[in-house]
Amino acid sequence: MDFQLTEQQRLLRLAVREFAEGEIGPHVMEWDEAQHFPGELVPKLAELGLMGIQIPEAYGGAGMSAIDYCICIEELARIDPSIALSVAAHNGLCVAHIYMFGTEEQKQKYVVPLARGDKIGAWGLTEPTAGSDAGGTRTTAVQDGSSWVLNGSKTFTTHGRVGDVIVVMAVTDRAQGHRGISAFIVERGTPGMSPGKKENKLGMRASDTSEVVLQDCRVGADHLLGKEGQGFANALEVLDAGRIGIAALAVGLAQGAYEAARRYALQREQFGQAIASFQAIRWKLVDSATCIEAARLLTYQAACLKDCGLRVTRESAMAKLFSSEAAVRVAEEGVQIHGGYGFVKDYPAEKFFRDSKLCTIGEGTSEIQRLVIARELLRA
Ligand SMILES: Cc1cc2nc3c(=O)[nH]c(=O)nc-3n(C[C@H](O)[C@H](O)[C@H](O)COP(=O)(O)OP(=O)(O)OC[C@H]3O[C@@H](n4cnc5c(N)ncnc54)[C@H](O)[C@@H]3O)c2cc1C
């Protein structure tokens, strides 16, 4: 067991940190207030390999490990969790699904441009009436000659408006329940597919989230992703790995919130001394820093096991559950340490606080992580 990052990983952290501080940092509040997804940032993310982090170089990616992936997501989230969410959804959901289950032809056609950052990916599982119970998908795909016709709607889709390629889960055989759900690749501009309502969100406001409407949307047989009827099972496998990304996002967010609180506690004086000298404030910082270390270890453990090719259902759910709840606590303490200044937008504390809540909801709520972990623990 080795708890040290390699020299290459330390350099990677430094590179992504410098990029995030220099290219993202100055715009965080402007993008948040305008709910602006910075498409202009994508070529720069791609230059660093962040649009195809774990995809082999042969498919246009950076060929990095799951631990490297965590480092990248953490460093983006430390500065702007919205950008980290967009990068995680693109990499961990859309690109990962096509890379894991696509044919060689689909990988060449979709993974290569997505991993190079020429295209942005989206992934639609959630529907208005099928959230935690994603098996209750209502969107349908009906075979018609050599094509499939999709009808329905997806909600809360990251990049629903700006995505070029969206992976959509749809029912192909209702009688088969979960085993009757299949995945399809739909390209932007396909007649019948249109973006719906853009969500006006509490946090993660620079990440595009919207509805996707499918109305007699016809795609060719070569758009079926994976085997017919395997879409739901494949989506769960994608989520097993994807959750490591959300755990890393929560760790990075908590780190950013903690660093801001530490800085403020050292500089703010009350009763003639820095508030960092009060035990009540010190303990908040201590508890936050300790939680972040524990969350990071759980996250890296899940990533390390994934790199070894092991099944990580339990470990990724534990990492996601613990890290996301830790992020909410750390961000809240960050606001408390800032006092009234934590409640206004002049300091980063309030944004971390707003953004943190998504971590306990996206890619499965905390309650669903507990269900997954319980199932794993009580498995006969
Ligand atoms: C910013 C953002 C981005 C997102 N991006 C995507 C995306 O790119 N693609 C995508 O497919 N989805 C995406 N989602 C959707 C997200 O995954 C869902 O919101 C989430 O899975 C919860 O579903 P729901 O909102 O329908 O809540 P519900 O399932 O309605 O849950 C409501 C409450 O009930 C609880 N609950 C539900 N079932 C149980 C149970 N069996 N036991 C105990 N408690 C339960 C939940 O934990 C929650 O507290 C995104 C969401 C947001 C907010």
The ligand as an ORCA input file, in Angstrom:
! r2SCAN-3c Opt
* xyz 0 1
  C     -27.615     19.526    -11.517
  C     -28.093     18.145    -11.846
  C     -27.479     17.443    -12.877
  C     -27.938     16.174    -13.238
  N     -27.386     15.536    -14.320
  C     -27.954     14.385    -14.760
  C     -27.512     13.797    -15.993
  O     -26.608     14.295    -16.658
  N     -28.143     12.678    -16.419
  C     -29.151     12.080    -15.714
  O     -29.660     11.054    -16.155
  N     -29.571     12.604    -14.528
  C     -29.010     13.752    -14.050
  N     -29.462     14.320    -12.880
  C     -30.563     13.687    -12.172
  C     -30.202     13.082    -10.840
  O     -29.438     11.925    -11.030
  C     -31.507     12.836    -10.082
  O     -32.008     14.113     -9.696
  C     -31.356     11.939     -8.894
  O     -31.036     10.638     -9.275
  C     -32.625     11.905     -8.008
  O     -33.776     11.705     -8.756
  P     -35.038     12.695     -8.526
  O     -34.526     14.079     -8.621
  O     -36.121     12.302     -9.435
  O     -35.482     12.453     -7.021
  P     -36.486     11.316     -6.472
  O     -36.066      9.990     -6.976
  O     -37.879     11.743     -6.715
  O     -36.169     11.371     -4.923
  C     -36.803     12.290     -4.018
  C     -36.349     11.904     -2.608
  O     -36.829     10.589     -2.284
  C     -35.733      9.767     -1.913
  N     -35.994      8.395     -2.333
  C     -36.371      7.947     -3.559
  N     -36.458      6.615     -3.573
  C     -36.114      6.190     -2.335
  C     -36.006      4.914     -1.710
  N     -36.261      3.783     -2.379
  N     -35.622      4.865     -0.420
  C     -35.342      5.988      0.254
  N     -35.430      7.225     -0.265
  C     -35.804      7.322     -1.548
  C     -34.540     10.380     -2.610
  O     -33.318      9.978     -2.000
  C     -34.833     11.863     -2.464
  O     -34.454     12.282     -1.185
  C     -28.995     15.575    -12.491
  C     -29.574     16.264    -11.426
  C     -29.159     17.539    -11.120
  C     -29.841     18.271     -9.998
*
